[in-house]
Amino acid sequence: MTSHPQQPFTFMEDENCQLLENAHSEFNKRNFDKAEELYARFISSCLKSRYYFAFQDMLNKLTADKKRSSVLNCEASKLATAYNNRGQIKYFRVDFYEAMEDYTSAIQTDCQFPIPFYNRGLIRYRLGFFEDAKSDFQQALKLDANFEDAKISLQQTLLDQQEKLSRGF
């Protein structure tokens, strides 16, 4: 008996899409525990497939199946969204440092995605790390100049940073 080498990955790809859809659905229903579990499973599955294909590419020096490989390698935007949304769940629980780790992972996965810069900036602002918050808000605005919440947050950060300096801190 022989098996088609792509068949398990087609199933895995479909399963990943369904995991992500279910995670988004639970998130939108505010079932955050379930959403977090589903995002974690999606992220884990994506990372496993990324490692698998990195290993395969190293062995095969990018075979003719390169296009298929990139599809199964989990789209960066989907993986970044999963990290960002899981970070938001952690933020709601006031697990700020864990949330920042997820936002940073989202940024590392897709550095053109402004929302995790904004979200990480909010936490840095709340923790009093105004310079870091300012940098994140500026990057969010560099990526999306019309990001109104980032504009407002940057202005507030600059005001609070100036007030802190004027009080001698």
N, C-alpha and C positions, 0 to 999 in steps of 0.2 A: 504494500500500500504506500502511495506517495501523497504528499500534500503540497498544495500550492503555497509557496513561501509568503505570498502577500495576504492570503486569506485571514490569518489571525490578526493582522494589523488593520485590515478593513473593519473587522469586528471591533477591534480596540478603538479605532477612529470613531465609529458610530457610537460606541459606549461612551467615549469621552465627550462627544457632542451632547449626548443625552444627559450625562453627569452635569455638564455646564448649564444646560437649559434648566434642569431640575434645581440646581443651586440658585440660579437667578430667580426662579419661580418662588422658592422658599424664602429667599432674601426679600423679594417684593411683598410676600405675605407676612413679613417680619418674624418668620420662624428661624431666628438667627442660629440657634444651636444646630438645627438640621442643615441650614445653608452652609455653616462653617464646616461641618463634616463633609458635605458634598464638594465644597471648594477645595478642601484639603485632599480629597481623593482625586479630584481633577488635576490639581497641581502635581501630586505624586506621580500620577500616570503620565503626565506630560514630561516631567523630568526623566522618568524611566525611558520614555521613547526618545527623548533628546540624547540621552547617554547611549542608547542602543544605536541610533543612527550616526552619532559621532564616531562610535567604534566601527560601525560598518563602513563609513566613509574613509576612515583611516585605513582599514583593511583593503578596501576596493578602490581607493583613490577616485571616488565619485564616479560610480558606474552610470550607465545610461538611464538608470532609474532615479536620477537625481530629483526630478520633479516630484515623483511620488514620495520620495524621502522628505522633501521639504513640507509637503502637505501633512504627513504623519508626524512631523516634528513639532506639532502643536503651533498654531499661529501665535506669534509673539503678542499680538493685541489681545487674543483671548486669554492667554496665560497671565498677561499683565492685569487684565480686568479681574481675573479670579483673585490674584494677589491683592489688588486694590480693594475689592469688595470684602474679602476676608479681613483685611486691615480695618475696614470700616466697622465690621462686627466687633473686632477687638477694641476699637475706639469707643463704641457704645458701652462696652463693659468697663471702660476706663483702664484698659490694659495698654497704656500709651506706648511703652517701649516695644511690646510685641507688635502693636499696630504699625509703629515706625519701621520695624523690620520688614513687614509685608509691603508697606509703601515703597521702601527702598528696593525690595525685590522686584516690584512692579516697574520701577524706574530702570533698574538694570536690565529687565526683560524688554522694555519698550521705552526708550529714552525720549520718544516723541509724544508721549501720553501726558498731557498737562495735569490731569486730575490727581494722580498720586503725589506730584510735587506740591499741589495745593493742600492736599490732606496732611501730608507730612509737615508742611509749613504751619498748619493749624496747631498741631501737637507741639511743635517747637515753640510756637508763640505762647501757648498755654503754659509751657514749662519755663518760660522766660528766656529762651534762647533766641533773642530777637535777631541777631545777625544771621543765624542759620535759617530762621523763618523768613527773613527778608530775601535771602538767596533763593529759597524754594518758591516764594510768591513771584519773584522776578523771573525765574525760569518758567513757571506756569504761564506767565504773561508773554514771555518770549515765544512760547509755543502756540499760544492762543491770545492774541492781543485784545480780544473781546470778552475775556473771562472776567465778568463783573465782580464775582465774589473774590477773586484773587486781587483785583484792583483795590477793593474796599479793605481787604485784609492787609495788603501791603501798606496802605495809607495808615491804618490803625497801628500796625507794627512800628512804622516810622515815628508816629506820635508817641507811642508808649516807650520806644527806645530813647527818644529825646527826653521825655519826662524822667526816665530812670537815670539818664546821664546828668540831668539838671539837679537831681537829688543827691548826686555824688556816689551812685552805685556803679 
